[in-house]
Amino acid sequence: FSRRQFIKGTVATAALGVGATAGIGLLAPEASLGTDNPAQTATKGTKFVTTICEQCVWRCGVIAKVENGVVKMLEGNPNHPNNLGKLCPRGNAAIETMYSPDRIKFPLIRAGARGSGLWRRASWDEALSYTAEQMKKIKDKYGAKAMMFNSTDNLSQPFFEILLKAFGTPNYGTQRSLCFNSMTTAFLYTYGTPQPGTDYSQCKYMIFTGRNLAEGISNNETQEMIEMVAKGVKVVVLDPRFSKTAAKATEWLPVRPGTDSAFFLAMIHVIVAEKLYDEVFVNKYTQGFEDLVTEVKEYTPEWAEKKCEIAATTIQRIAREFAAAAPAAIAHPNWRTSNFVNSFQTERAIAVLNALMGNWAQPGGLIPDQEMSTAKLGVLSHPPFPQAQGIRLDGVPWQYPLVPLAYGVIQTMRDNILSGKPYEAKGWLISRQNPVLSVPERQKTINALMKLDFVAVIDIQASDTAYYADVILPESYYLERYDGLIPIKNKIFIRQPVIEPLYDTKSSLMIYKELADKLGLGEFLPYKDEMDLLSQQLKPFPVSLEDLKRAGYYEVENLKEDHSKDFEFQTSSGKIEISSSIMAQMGKKAVPTWNEPPRPKEDQYYLLTGKTAQHTQMFTQNNRWLLEVFPVNRAWLHTSVAKKIGVKTDDDVVLESEVGKVTIKAYVTEGIRPDCIFMVGGFGHVSKGLKSSYGLGASDSALHKTVTDPISGGSALSETFVKVSKA
Ligand code: SF4
């Protein structure tokens, strides 16, 4: 059975899975799948199994080739919309993560001082009983609120959330405020939807700000961006660094950090002054335009040039070119923009600029979120959750009234542990998250972990946070386990094991379930095993779990939204809110506005951090295949700075911020503004359990200050300034 036949087979399966009429099973019956069905090829010791990648959060479709129980190769599933048949370097290297000698192979209970790296082997029963006992002790003595729960974006996250709600704590930390709060909050306040999509395929003009798709890979989007470039579409990148996306762009604008909003406000100024906006769309679908006209009067291109250091004539030209390409023109919603307290305003200006172009639901414009809601999957039936007692330790909404409740402000949670105010957390259950390396001020996170009564971590390897745990509950790797089902657009995909777990590990679905049982909360997660849970999720659809497993996905008809009708926006006015009613109610400036960001002192530099295509945040640096292609992070220094301090590439330099100091190798380049220093995040691990990456490079979390945007809760990472010297 050749690979070509196999690919053909999966396409045939896809075709069979589509288009039957309601009331009849939409997935082809087994006989119709025929012998070309890849899942039926488990002959002579070789089989192909479809599943979903988890080397990052993008959820690409994978086809695993398994020979005699060993995973030999991973390929992209051509039927999956998130990757269109391709895997990125990290996805390809997943085999190494699974077979890594650094996997945690059985449950561990701490046997030495916390952080000493000494544990003993425990049975699952002992480890889960001990965890439940400690959690109950904290609940009985201090209340459920004294337990914090943390998890990051993943397919089993909804079940983790059920566990914490059943436990009764209000304290939940996600990754959101470290990542995209400014974008999602700004779009939520403007369009009533946190993250519209972008139609790359027909776009004629794209502006990226803080979205480095060539290195921060979102598989299908990265492919679409590259296709756009190949077609000759105009791509403008604002970035203080010559990133790989900037290298692909038609125009790179090395903007001064934190001043992107000046650029966009000036673009709006030109578009308004020259009446280049879509008047019909603006009149019909937006509110607050007149307030905007008043606000942007002063934001001339000449004014912006002094702020962002992009020539006024360039801003003017880009505004005119952009408007000429509308509605097939997008100022990309981005991801992290520039990581300043004013990033919310930058994102608001971007959201409003798109609205002025009338590009909503137009070919080449912004597209409403077409993802099928997980709510349409079958839901678990469980008793009502207890009322969570106590205010949230992340400060939402009492300290941060404008931050949407679901987003949170993870970086503030440690302050409460250390100060004991407004009350002190005593325990922390962390699943698949590594706050020691991801949250600013690493030492503060470690101090908080050291102060707690109890810390339990669920992970596949001894992350830097797991290193400080009292119990490590080892999760099976994604190629060994099931997770909750995932609806993407109008298809439901399944993550399923391609081999049996190599070690004494469990899926997080079962870890949460068994922990809930031990806590006396089993009724909130009412499933016997993963198959039972997935069958309950699949209940509303006329397809069996076995068929779903065989085909890899199930296509649901008639779930695509009809955008041909008049648009309705989920804002309080029902329109796109150029003037935000929420901001107005809170007594804030309701239209996008300029907030002056702080600047480094004369002997300091902006510290910029970002991604590389070969690693995922804090997760893959211990993967030996990926280390081979990206072995260490270095500090990008402009040639003039390197000359001043007398260093060349690969010399050691010391970076020092207000909160920490690291030694790191220099990378001397013209590709960065002279007032900036850049480093890729995720290196500088402190866990000795990560034997391949321990001690390599430096962590940006050791340098980052904790600065929070009061509106979105976003962590303003780039408001950290550093001094640099030769080591
Ligand atoms: Fe895996 Fe890469 Fe897709 Fe992320 S983008 S899910 S790492 S293949």
Residues whose N, C-alpha, C, O or C-beta is under 5 A from the ligand:
A	BS01	SF4	C53 E54 Q55 C56 V57 W58 R59 C60 K86 L87 C88 R90 G91 I217 N219
